[in-house]
Amino acid sequence: MKDKKELIRIVRFKNSFEIDLTQKKPGRGAYICKNDECLKKIFKKKSLEASFKSTIPHELYESYKSLMEEMNMS
């Protein structure tokens, strides 16, 4: 178990998905950790698809990866 502040929220609202850094956007949410290992596991096991019972667009994974790179640079 981790504190929500250590996680990133992915939100689904009206059949669109996005990264919710504020953790306050409306819609169904799922939390994922802030590291590359987590991204690899989620992508391989299709954990987000299971959580949302829907196909996750590849662009969301790319956005998450870019965000992780930005966070590591700062």
A tleap script that builds the chain and sets N, CA, C and O, in Angstrom:
source leaprc.protein.ff14SB
mol = sequence {
  NMET LYS ASP LYS LYS GLU LEU ILE ARG ILE
  VAL ARG PHE LYS ASN SER PHE GLU ILE ASP
  LEU THR GLN LYS LYS PRO GLY ARG GLY ALA
  TYR ILE CYS LYS ASN ASP GLU CYS LEU LYS
  LYS ILE PHE LYS LYS LYS SER LEU GLU ALA
  SER PHE LYS SER THR ILE PRO HIE GLU LEU
  TYR GLU SER TYR LYS SER LEU MET GLU GLU
  MET ASN MET CSER
}
set mol.1.N position { 0.851 -1.179 0.000 }
set mol.1.CA position { 0.000 0.000 0.000 }
set mol.1.C position { 0.895 1.241 0.000 }
set mol.1.O position { 1.895 1.319 0.714 }
set mol.2.N position { 0.500 2.191 -0.819 }
set mol.2.CA position { 1.233 3.455 -0.894 }
set mol.2.C position { 0.261 4.600 -0.675 }
set mol.2.O position { -0.946 4.460 -0.872 }
set mol.3.N position { 0.802 5.717 -0.270 }
set mol.3.CA position { 0.015 6.926 -0.112 }
set mol.3.C position { -0.385 7.453 -1.491 }
set mol.3.O position { 0.392 7.345 -2.440 }
set mol.4.N position { -1.574 8.014 -1.611 }
set mol.4.CA position { -2.044 8.516 -2.913 }
set mol.4.C position { -1.098 9.543 -3.513 }
set mol.4.O position { -1.001 9.660 -4.734 }
set mol.5.N position { -0.406 10.281 -2.670 }
set mol.5.CA position { 0.516 11.306 -3.159 }
set mol.5.C position { 1.703 10.694 -3.902 }
set mol.5.O position { 2.373 11.374 -4.679 }
set mol.6.N position { 1.958 9.419 -3.661 }
set mol.6.CA position { 3.054 8.726 -4.324 }
set mol.6.C position { 2.620 8.063 -5.623 }
set mol.6.O position { 3.430 7.424 -6.296 }
set mol.7.N position { 1.354 8.209 -5.979 }
set mol.7.CA position { 0.791 7.527 -7.143 }
set mol.7.C position { 0.263 8.529 -8.169 }
set mol.7.O position { 0.066 9.705 -7.865 }
set mol.8.N position { 0.044 8.049 -9.361 }
set mol.8.CA position { -0.561 8.848 -10.425 }
set mol.8.C position { -1.920 8.249 -10.722 }
set mol.8.O position { -2.069 7.029 -10.798 }
set mol.9.N position { -2.905 9.109 -10.887 }
set mol.9.CA position { -4.262 8.655 -11.167 }
set mol.9.C position { -4.530 8.708 -12.665 }
set mol.9.O position { -4.246 9.705 -13.328 }
set mol.10.N position { -5.078 7.623 -13.179 }
set mol.10.CA position { -5.562 7.562 -14.550 }
set mol.10.C position { -7.081 7.608 -14.435 }
set mol.10.O position { -7.671 6.856 -13.659 }
set mol.11.N position { -7.703 8.474 -15.195 }
set mol.11.CA position { -9.150 8.633 -15.086 }
set mol.11.C position { -9.835 8.359 -16.423 }
set mol.11.O position { -9.333 8.709 -17.490 }
set mol.12.N position { -10.984 7.728 -16.325 }
set mol.12.CA position { -11.828 7.489 -17.504 }
set mol.12.C position { -13.101 8.306 -17.302 }
set mol.12.O position { -13.802 8.164 -16.300 }
set mol.13.N position { -13.375 9.152 -18.265 }
set mol.13.CA position { -14.570 9.983 -18.213 }
set mol.13.C position { -15.171 10.051 -19.605 }
set mol.13.O position { -14.540 10.541 -20.542 }
set mol.14.N position { -16.379 9.562 -19.733 }
set mol.14.CA position { -17.086 9.549 -21.026 }
set mol.14.C position { -16.240 8.926 -22.134 }
set mol.14.O position { -16.052 9.522 -23.195 }
set mol.15.N position { -15.736 7.732 -21.879 }
set mol.15.CA position { -14.969 6.948 -22.843 }
set mol.15.C position { -13.662 7.583 -23.307 }
set mol.15.O position { -13.130 7.209 -24.352 }
set mol.16.N position { -13.140 8.537 -22.543 }
set mol.16.CA position { -11.798 9.041 -22.833 }
set mol.16.C position { -10.948 8.835 -21.583 }
set mol.16.O position { -11.458 8.831 -20.463 }
set mol.17.N position { -9.660 8.666 -21.792 }
set mol.17.CA position { -8.731 8.403 -20.698 }
set mol.17.C position { -7.712 9.514 -20.636 }
set mol.17.O position { -7.302 10.050 -21.666 }
set mol.18.N position { -7.299 9.865 -19.418 }
set mol.18.CA position { -6.244 10.850 -19.271 }
set mol.18.C position { -5.556 10.690 -17.929 }
set mol.18.O position { -6.064 10.033 -17.020 }
set mol.19.N position { -4.393 11.303 -17.828 }
set mol.19.CA position { -3.637 11.305 -16.582 }
set mol.19.C position { -4.147 12.469 -15.744 }
set mol.19.O position { -4.211 13.605 -16.216 }
set mol.20.N position { -4.505 12.181 -14.510 }
set mol.20.CA position { -5.061 13.187 -13.613 }
set mol.20.C position { -4.068 13.488 -12.498 }
set mol.20.O position { -4.061 12.817 -11.466 }
set mol.21.N position { -3.235 14.495 -12.709 }
set mol.21.CA position { -2.232 14.844 -11.711 }
set mol.21.C position { -2.845 15.511 -10.488 }
set mol.21.O position { -2.259 15.469 -9.406 }
set mol.22.N position { -4.011 16.122 -10.641 }
set mol.22.CA position { -4.671 16.775 -9.509 }
set mol.22.C position { -5.404 15.770 -8.629 }
set mol.22.O position { -5.706 16.063 -7.472 }
set mol.23.N position { -5.687 14.603 -9.163 }
set mol.23.CA position { -6.440 13.538 -8.496 }
set mol.23.C position { -7.840 14.000 -8.082 }
set mol.23.O position { -8.399 13.520 -7.095 }
set mol.24.N position { -8.395 14.940 -8.855 }
set mol.24.CA position { -9.718 15.477 -8.536 }
set mol.24.C position { -10.682 15.472 -9.718 }
set mol.24.O position { -11.841 15.860 -9.568 }
set mol.25.N position { -10.225 15.041 -10.883 }
set mol.25.CA position { -11.099 15.056 -12.053 }
set mol.25.C position { -12.216 14.042 -11.889 }
set mol.25.O position { -12.026 13.005 -11.254 }
set mol.26.N position { -13.375 14.332 -12.456 }
set mol.26.CA position { -14.486 13.374 -12.334 }
set mol.26.C position { -14.255 12.145 -13.191 }
set mol.26.O position { -13.547 12.198 -14.197 }
set mol.27.N position { -14.850 11.057 -12.791 }
set mol.27.CA position { -14.767 9.830 -13.564 }
set mol.27.C position { -14.171 8.696 -12.750 }
set mol.27.O position { -13.743 8.880 -11.610 }
set mol.28.N position { -14.153 7.536 -13.352 }
set mol.28.CA position { -13.609 6.341 -12.720 }
set mol.28.C position { -12.101 6.416 -12.766 }
set mol.28.O position { -11.528 6.688 -13.821 }
set mol.29.N position { -11.449 6.183 -11.649 }
set mol.29.CA position { -10.004 6.315 -11.591 }
set mol.29.C position { -9.297 5.045 -11.178 }
set mol.29.O position { -9.874 4.172 -10.530 }
set mol.30.N position { -8.047 4.958 -11.562 }
set mol.30.CA position { -7.159 3.883 -11.142 }
set mol.30.C position { -5.813 4.521 -10.832 }
set mol.30.O position { -5.393 5.462 -11.504 }
set mol.31.N position { -5.151 4.011 -9.824 }
set mol.31.CA position { -3.873 4.580 -9.402 }
set mol.31.C position { -2.733 3.658 -9.791 }
set mol.31.O position { -2.819 2.438 -9.655 }
set mol.32.N position { -1.654 4.275 -10.282 }
set mol.32.CA position { -0.458 3.517 -10.632 }
set mol.32.C position { 0.763 4.225 -10.048 }
set mol.32.O position { 0.746 5.435 -9.823 }
set mol.33.N position { 1.817 3.452 -9.806 }
set mol.33.CA position { 3.009 4.024 -9.195 }
set mol.33.C position { 3.827 4.816 -10.217 }
set mol.33.O position { 3.606 4.729 -11.425 }
set mol.34.N position { 4.762 5.578 -9.697 }
set mol.34.CA position { 5.532 6.506 -10.520 }
set mol.34.C position { 6.905 5.948 -10.896 }
set mol.34.O position { 7.927 6.546 -10.559 }
set mol.35.N position { 6.937 4.813 -11.589 }
set mol.35.CA position { 8.230 4.315 -12.054 }
set mol.35.C position { 8.064 3.455 -13.301 }
set mol.35.O position { 6.963 3.021 -13.639 }
set mol.36.N position { 9.182 3.224 -13.970 }
set mol.36.CA position { 9.164 2.479 -15.230 }
set mol.36.C position { 8.767 1.019 -15.040 }
set mol.36.O position { 8.089 0.442 -15.891 }
set mol.37.N position { 9.187 0.419 -13.926 }
set mol.37.CA position { 8.832 -0.970 -13.658 }
set mol.37.C position { 7.320 -1.132 -13.612 }
set mol.37.O position { 6.769 -2.094 -14.148 }
set mol.38.N position { 6.670 -0.200 -12.979 }
set mol.38.CA position { 5.214 -0.222 -12.853 }
set mol.38.C position { 4.572 -0.139 -14.247 }
set mol.38.O position { 3.638 -0.881 -14.551 }
set mol.39.N position { 5.071 0.752 -15.069 }
set mol.39.CA position { 4.540 0.906 -16.415 }
set mol.39.C position { 4.677 -0.392 -17.200 }
set mol.39.O position { 3.745 -0.802 -17.892 }
set mol.40.N position { 5.817 -1.032 -17.098 }
set mol.40.CA position { 6.040 -2.292 -17.819 }
set mol.40.C position { 5.069 -3.371 -17.358 }
set mol.40.O position { 4.507 -4.095 -18.180 }
set mol.41.N position { 4.868 -3.483 -16.045 }
set mol.41.CA position { 3.946 -4.484 -15.503 }
set mol.41.C position { 2.515 -4.214 -15.955 }
set mol.41.O position { 1.801 -5.125 -16.374 }
set mol.42.N position { 2.113 -2.972 -15.868 }
set mol.42.CA position { 0.744 -2.591 -16.237 }
set mol.42.C position { 0.492 -2.867 -17.709 }
set mol.42.O position { -0.566 -3.374 -18.081 }
set mol.43.N position { 1.464 -2.532 -18.542 }
set mol.43.CA position { 1.317 -2.745 -19.984 }
set mol.43.C position { 1.294 -4.236 -20.309 }
set mol.43.O position { 0.472 -4.686 -21.107 }
set mol.44.N position { 2.189 -4.998 -19.698 }
set mol.44.CA position { 2.297 -6.429 -19.981 }
set mol.44.C position { 1.070 -7.202 -19.491 }
set mol.44.O position { 0.545 -8.054 -20.207 }
set mol.45.N position { 0.619 -6.907 -18.284 }
set mol.45.CA position { -0.503 -7.641 -17.693 }
set mol.45.C position { -1.870 -7.068 -18.073 }
set mol.45.O position { -2.910 -7.653 -17.769 }
set mol.46.N position { -1.846 -5.913 -18.745 }
set mol.46.CA position { -3.082 -5.232 -19.134 }
set mol.46.C position { -3.966 -4.943 -17.913 }
set mol.46.O position { -5.183 -5.131 -17.945 }
set mol.47.N position { -3.330 -4.489 -16.861 }
set mol.47.CA position { -4.018 -4.207 -15.601 }
set mol.47.C position { -5.037 -3.083 -15.726 }
set mol.47.O position { -6.126 -3.163 -15.157 }
set mol.48.N position { -4.687 -2.031 -16.473 }
set mol.48.CA position { -5.642 -0.925 -16.633 }
set mol.48.C position { -6.868 -1.370 -17.419 }
set mol.48.O position { -7.986 -0.956 -17.114 }
set mol.49.N position { -6.663 -2.206 -18.424 }
set mol.49.CA position { -7.793 -2.728 -19.189 }
set mol.49.C position { -8.739 -3.497 -18.266 }
set mol.49.O position { -9.960 -3.387 -18.379 }
set mol.50.N position { -8.163 -4.267 -17.360 }
set mol.50.CA position { -8.980 -5.028 -16.411 }
set mol.50.C position { -9.712 -4.091 -15.454 }
set mol.50.O position { -10.887 -4.306 -15.157 }
set mol.51.N position { -9.032 -3.058 -14.971 }
set mol.51.CA position { -9.654 -2.115 -14.037 }
set mol.51.C position { -10.816 -1.358 -14.670 }
set mol.51.O position { -11.867 -1.179 -14.055 }
set mol.52.N position { -10.611 -0.922 -15.900 }
set mol.52.CA position { -11.627 -0.118 -16.577 }
set mol.52.C position { -12.575 -0.946 -17.443 }
set mol.52.O position { -13.571 -0.430 -17.951 }
set mol.53.N position { -12.263 -2.224 -17.606 }
set mol.53.CA position { -13.065 -3.106 -18.467 }
set mol.53.C position { -13.218 -2.505 -19.858 }
set mol.53.O position { -14.299 -2.503 -20.446 }
set mol.54.N position { -12.097 -1.995 -20.362 }
set mol.54.CA position { -12.089 -1.320 -21.652 }
set mol.54.C position { -10.663 -1.321 -22.203 }
set mol.54.O position { -9.698 -1.459 -21.452 }
set mol.55.N position { -10.545 -1.168 -23.503 }
set mol.55.CA position { -9.233 -1.063 -24.133 }
set mol.55.C position { -8.646 0.318 -23.860 }
set mol.55.O position { -9.326 1.333 -24.008 }
set mol.56.N position { -7.398 0.343 -23.466 }
set mol.56.CA position { -6.716 1.593 -23.167 }
set mol.56.C position { -5.930 2.019 -24.402 }
set mol.56.O position { -5.161 1.229 -24.950 }
set mol.57.N position { -6.116 3.264 -24.843 }
set mol.57.CA position { -5.366 3.719 -26.024 }
set mol.57.C position { -3.858 3.754 -25.747 }
set mol.57.O position { -3.422 4.131 -24.660 }
set mol.58.N position { -3.085 3.359 -26.740 }
set mol.58.CA position { -1.631 3.326 -26.615 }
set mol.58.C position { -1.079 4.718 -26.271 }
set mol.58.O position { -0.046 4.829 -25.610 }
set mol.59.N position { -1.757 5.759 -26.711 }
set mol.59.CA position { -1.314 7.128 -26.453 }
set mol.59.C position { -1.243 7.425 -24.950 }
set mol.59.O position { -0.398 8.202 -24.507 }
set mol.60.N position { -2.125 6.811 -24.178 }
set mol.60.CA position { -2.117 7.032 -22.734 }
set mol.60.C position { -0.821 6.499 -22.132 }
set mol.60.O position { -0.216 7.148 -21.279 }
set mol.61.N position { -0.397 5.326 -22.572 }
set mol.61.CA position { 0.867 4.760 -22.089 }
set mol.61.C position { 2.038 5.659 -22.485 }
set mol.61.O position { 2.964 5.862 -21.700 }
set mol.62.N position { 1.991 6.190 -23.690 }
set mol.62.CA position { 3.049 7.095 -24.155 }
set mol.62.C position { 3.071 8.379 -23.326 }
set mol.62.O position { 4.142 8.875 -22.979 }
set mol.63.N position { 1.902 8.912 -23.012 }
set mol.63.CA position { 1.814 10.119 -22.182 }
set mol.63.C position { 2.380 9.856 -20.790 }
set mol.63.O position { 3.098 10.687 -20.233 }
set mol.64.N position { 2.052 8.701 -20.240 }
set mol.64.CA position { 2.561 8.325 -18.919 }
set mol.64.C position { 4.086 8.215 -18.956 }
set mol.64.O position { 4.774 8.703 -18.060 }
set mol.65.N position { 4.600 7.572 -19.996 }
set mol.65.CA position { 6.046 7.410 -20.140 }
set mol.65.C position { 6.740 8.772 -20.252 }
set mol.65.O position { 7.777 8.992 -19.627 }
set mol.66.N position { 6.175 9.676 -21.038 }
set mol.66.CA position { 6.731 11.019 -21.177 }
set mol.66.C position { 6.709 11.772 -19.860 }
set mol.66.O position { 7.663 12.471 -19.518 }
set mol.67.N position { 5.622 11.626 -19.127 }
set mol.67.CA position { 5.497 12.280 -17.816 }
set mol.67.C position { 6.560 11.763 -16.860 }
set mol.67.O position { 7.152 12.543 -16.114 }
set mol.68.N position { 6.807 10.468 -16.871 }
set mol.68.CA position { 7.833 9.885 -16.003 }
set mol.68.C position { 9.211 10.416 -16.364 }
set mol.68.O position { 10.024 10.685 -15.479 }
set mol.69.N position { 9.477 10.567 -17.637 }
set mol.69.CA position { 10.763 11.118 -18.072 }
set mol.69.C position { 10.915 12.560 -17.607 }
set mol.69.O position { 11.991 12.946 -17.148 }
set mol.70.N position { 9.860 13.361 -17.716 }
set mol.70.CA position { 9.887 14.746 -17.248 }
set mol.70.C position { 10.125 14.814 -15.753 }
set mol.70.O position { 10.910 15.638 -15.284 }
set mol.71.N position { 9.458 13.960 -15.005 }
set mol.71.CA position { 9.586 13.971 -13.553 }
set mol.71.C position { 10.990 13.556 -13.112 }
set mol.71.O position { 11.506 14.058 -12.114 }
set mol.72.N position { 11.597 12.649 -13.853 }
set mol.72.CA position { 12.946 12.215 -13.520 }
set mol.72.C position { 13.984 13.268 -13.835 }
set mol.72.O position { 15.046 13.298 -13.213 }
set mol.73.N position { 13.693 14.140 -14.801 }
set mol.73.CA position { 14.625 15.192 -15.178 }
set mol.73.C position { 14.603 16.349 -14.186 }
set mol.73.O position { 15.606 17.047 -14.035 }
set mol.74.N position { 13.473 16.566 -13.507 }
set mol.74.CA position { 13.392 17.699 -12.594 }
set mol.74.C position { 13.928 17.381 -11.235 }
set mol.74.O position { 13.926 18.241 -10.354 }
savepdb mol mol.pdb
quit
